[in-house]
Amino acid sequence: SRMLNSITDGFLCCLLGKSTNAVGPLDSIESTNGYSFLEVKPGRILRIRHSIPNRAALQQGAEESPAEGSDRGRVHCKRKITIYRNGQLVIENQGDAVRSDIPHCHSSSAEPNSTVELELSDTATQAPTQAPPAAPGGSRDVAAPPGPGKRRKRRPKKVITVDCQKQITSCKGTHSDVVLFFIHGVGGSLDIWKEQLDFFSKLGYEVVAPDLAGHGCSSAPQIAAAYTFYALAEDMRAVFKHYAKKRNILIGHSYGVSFCTFLAHEYPELVHKVIMINGGGPTALEPSLCSIFNMPTCVLHCLSPCLAWSFLKAGFARQGAKEKQLLKEGNAFNVSSFVLRAMMSGQYWPEGDEVYHAELAVPVLLVHGMHDKFVPVEEDQRMAEILLIAFLKVIDEGSHMVMLECPETVNTLLHEFILWEPEPAATEEQ
């Protein structure tokens, strides 16, 4: 029945030249139960769930926050990134060692005087041979290109130096200067974060979760340019600037990870920690030329039941009644064919390459669902190799929608990272 209706609507769409929109009208949604609407541009309105803890907890947290001049959790982030004309990328970590006490996490943190060598030319197709965790005090040489080490002495195309001090502290729910931002991916909505938003709100955290344009209950412009990476990134910038405080933690899923990376790069002093859930490798975004999403909108609309079934098959480790209900409750894959096509074809972000990610000095937790058919685990392993301070956690029983499948595991892991604070680095050797 649903497929027949979809095909009928698709034919009407082709005949009339109109595209259906699964997003409900804004005037039918009331701003209640913690939801609000933010006009990021004239006529471009995003629905946002914003939960603020009670004032008593905020006042208590102000006393618990670390002092301004404190050296607790302070890390010297220094690395030299050399790019050669043959596509070779050499990363030399010269700052403080960062040791992890996050339980069950594989650490790929920067160690002093360690070197990482990678080939830029085949990042999209070739996975690293292995991504072992770095032992404290040891060096890390991964994915080194073949040939003698003398090659690195050739004249570099570009040299980038990252040298900064980061104050990485434990962020408790009672701290008045901490905000958690949750950003979903293509076809999702803020509702996919329900378990996380409820969990952290009850712990006293201020949480912010927007619906991307064309998703959930946000406005859905009928112009493809409204869904390019840059247009959506500017939306997220507006949301971030509106709600940000002193210590902001960004949590992204899938495509939403790219916007977290963008904000961390743009606001290094405001972004305290980043959590990337099934976000993929540190490669520049470029839409595929041979994709089903390049088909006309009306054809996609006819195929929408098949696409929804494919998403269920690839996005969950199991495909039972529970998973179907989770998709429904999360309002996931409930966007118009026009928005879906525009989102996929608008994923163009040439700046977001490996060098861009290597410049980030913010601590990052990478969460990967082992059964994810959209993002291979090798991509998150490569991301862990490139990032300066990163921890990779693989959840064996999860897939792409791991926050819906394993909410308790994800919530615990996220909370441990939010509370994590690095051990004091030894300064005598420097």
Secondary structure, 3 states (H helix, E strand, C coil): CHHHHHHHHHHHHHHHCCCCCCCCCHHHCCCCCCEEEEEEECCEEEEEEEECCCHHHHHHHHHHCCCCCCCCCEEEEEEEEEEECCCEEEEEECCCCCCCCCCCCEECCCCCCEEEEEECCCCCCCCCCCCCCCCCCCCCCCCCCCCCHHHHHCCEEEEEEEEEEEECCCCCCCCCCEEEEEECCCCCCHHHHHHHHHHHHHCCCEEEEECCCCCCCCCCCCCHHHHCHHHHHHHHHHHHHHHCCCEEEEEEECCHHHHHHHHHHHCCCCEEEEEEECCCCCCCECCCCCCHHHCCHHHHHHHHHHHHHHHHHHHCCCCCHHHHHHHHHCCCCCCCHHHHHHHHHCCCECCCCHHHHHCCCCCEEEEEECCCCCCCHHHHHHHHHHCCCEEEEEECCCCCCHHHHCHHHHHHHHHHHHHCCCCCCCCCCC
